[in-house]
Amino acid sequence: MKKIIFISISVVLLAASCNRKQAAVSTPATNVETNSASQINTQKADPPPPLHMVGQITWHPADFVNKKVRIIGYLIKAEKDYILFSDENYGPVTLHDLPVSGNGAGLIKAGKKYILEGIFLDSGLVASNKSPYHLELAVDPKQQ
């Protein structure tokens, strides 16, 4: 009889010990999951870059090279693989008009104002206006 009681007590103690280990293991995991979820909910997307006119960037290009920019302006001329973007809706193409390439450049229509967002680069495109700079679109153009 003593053996049965001893075995029964051993089983109860063993079960209690296992339950304590499980609780100790599951509590930190729950905290980690909760912390991760709260961190995800509090992380915000980066704000968009400030809005510039084309000339603000093309007259001072060194300040913007390899940076994400947002530009407001007009299509002034469409070329085969890129467009030229300007502050003016019409007029002659100049060195300070900005070549724009990438997905969505072909969606831009003449006579309409657009906001473009992308990376301002100093190589990779030979443009008809002789500008060494261009904008590689990161998102589709937004008509204003």
C-alpha positions as CSV (number, residue, x, y, z in Angstrom):
1,M,0.0,0.0,0.0
2,K,2.8,2.4,0.8
3,K,4.3,1.7,-2.6
4,I,1.0,2.7,-4.3
5,I,0.7,5.9,-2.3
6,F,4.4,6.7,-3.0
7,I,3.9,6.1,-6.7
8,S,0.7,8.1,-6.8
9,I,2.4,11.0,-5.0
10,S,5.3,10.8,-7.4
11,V,3.0,10.9,-10.4
12,V,1.1,13.9,-9.0
13,L,4.4,15.7,-8.3
14,L,5.7,14.9,-11.7
15,A,2.5,16.2,-13.3
16,A,2.7,19.4,-11.3
17,S,6.3,19.9,-12.2
18,C,5.5,19.5,-15.9
19,N,2.6,22.0,-15.7
20,R,5.0,24.6,-14.0
21,K,7.6,24.1,-16.8
22,Q,4.9,24.5,-19.5
23,A,3.6,27.7,-17.8
24,A,7.1,29.1,-17.5
25,V,7.8,28.3,-21.2
26,S,4.5,29.6,-22.6
27,T,4.5,32.9,-20.7
28,P,7.6,34.4,-22.3
29,A,6.4,33.2,-25.8
30,T,3.1,34.9,-25.2
31,N,5.0,38.1,-24.2
32,V,7.2,37.9,-27.3
33,E,4.1,37.5,-29.5
34,T,2.4,40.4,-27.8
35,N,5.5,42.6,-28.1
36,S,6.0,41.8,-31.8
37,A,2.3,42.6,-32.6
38,S,2.5,45.9,-30.7
39,Q,5.7,46.8,-32.5
40,I,4.2,46.1,-35.9
41,N,1.1,48.2,-35.1
42,T,3.2,51.2,-33.9
43,Q,5.6,51.2,-36.9
44,K,4.6,53.8,-39.4
45,A,5.4,54.0,-43.1
46,D,8.0,56.6,-44.1
47,P,6.4,59.9,-45.0
48,P,6.6,60.9,-48.6
49,P,9.5,63.2,-49.6
50,P,8.6,66.9,-49.9
51,L,7.0,68.1,-53.1
52,H,9.3,70.0,-55.5
53,M,8.9,71.8,-58.8
54,V,11.1,70.4,-61.6
55,G,13.4,73.4,-61.6
56,Q,14.1,73.2,-57.9
57,I,15.7,69.9,-58.5
58,T,17.3,70.3,-61.9
59,W,18.9,73.7,-61.0
60,H,20.5,72.1,-57.8
61,P,20.9,68.4,-58.8
62,A,23.7,67.6,-56.4
63,D,21.3,68.0,-53.4
64,F,19.1,65.2,-54.8
65,V,21.2,62.6,-56.5
66,N,20.4,59.0,-55.4
67,K,17.5,60.3,-53.2
68,K,13.8,59.7,-53.4
69,V,12.0,62.8,-54.7
70,R,8.5,64.0,-55.5
71,I,8.0,66.4,-58.3
72,I,5.0,68.3,-59.7
73,G,4.9,69.3,-63.3
74,Y,3.9,68.5,-66.9
75,L,4.8,66.3,-69.8
76,I,6.6,68.5,-72.2
77,K,7.8,65.9,-74.7
78,A,7.5,62.1,-75.1
79,E,10.4,60.1,-76.4
80,K,10.6,56.4,-77.2
81,D,11.7,55.1,-73.8
82,Y,11.2,58.1,-71.5
83,I,9.4,61.5,-71.2
84,L,10.7,65.0,-70.5
85,F,9.0,66.6,-67.5
86,S,8.8,70.3,-67.0
87,D,7.4,73.1,-64.8
88,E,5.7,74.5,-67.8
89,N,2.8,73.0,-69.8
90,Y,4.3,74.0,-73.1
91,G,7.4,75.6,-74.6
92,P,10.8,74.6,-75.8
93,V,12.7,71.7,-74.2
94,T,15.7,72.8,-72.1
95,L,18.5,71.3,-70.2
96,H,16.5,71.9,-67.0
97,D,13.6,69.7,-68.1
98,L,13.8,66.3,-66.4
99,P,13.9,63.0,-68.2
100,V,11.7,60.4,-66.6
101,S,11.7,56.7,-67.1
102,G,10.3,53.6,-65.5
103,N,6.9,51.9,-65.2
104,G,4.2,54.4,-65.5
105,A,6.0,57.0,-67.6
106,G,3.9,56.1,-70.6
107,L,0.7,56.8,-68.7
108,I,1.5,60.6,-68.4
109,K,-0.6,62.7,-70.8
110,A,0.2,66.1,-72.2
111,G,-1.6,69.1,-70.8
112,K,-2.3,67.5,-67.4
113,K,-0.4,68.2,-64.2
114,Y,1.1,65.2,-62.4
115,I,3.0,64.4,-59.2
116,L,5.8,61.9,-59.8
117,E,7.8,60.0,-57.2
118,G,11.0,58.1,-57.7
119,I,14.8,58.1,-57.4
120,F,16.8,61.0,-58.9
121,L,19.8,59.5,-60.7
122,D,22.9,61.0,-62.4
123,S,23.5,58.2,-64.9
124,G,21.8,55.5,-66.8
125,L,19.9,57.5,-69.4
126,V,21.0,59.5,-72.4
127,A,18.3,62.1,-73.0
128,S,17.7,64.3,-76.0
129,N,17.9,67.5,-73.9
130,K,21.5,66.5,-72.9
131,S,20.6,66.2,-69.2
132,P,22.9,63.8,-67.3
133,Y,20.1,63.3,-64.7
134,H,16.8,61.5,-64.8
135,L,14.0,60.3,-62.5
136,E,13.4,56.6,-62.3
137,L,9.7,56.2,-61.2
138,A,9.0,54.3,-58.0
139,V,5.2,54.6,-58.1
140,D,2.6,55.3,-60.8
141,P,2.1,59.0,-61.7
142,K,-0.7,60.8,-59.9
143,Q,-2.7,63.2,-62.0
144,Q,-3.6,66.5,-60.2
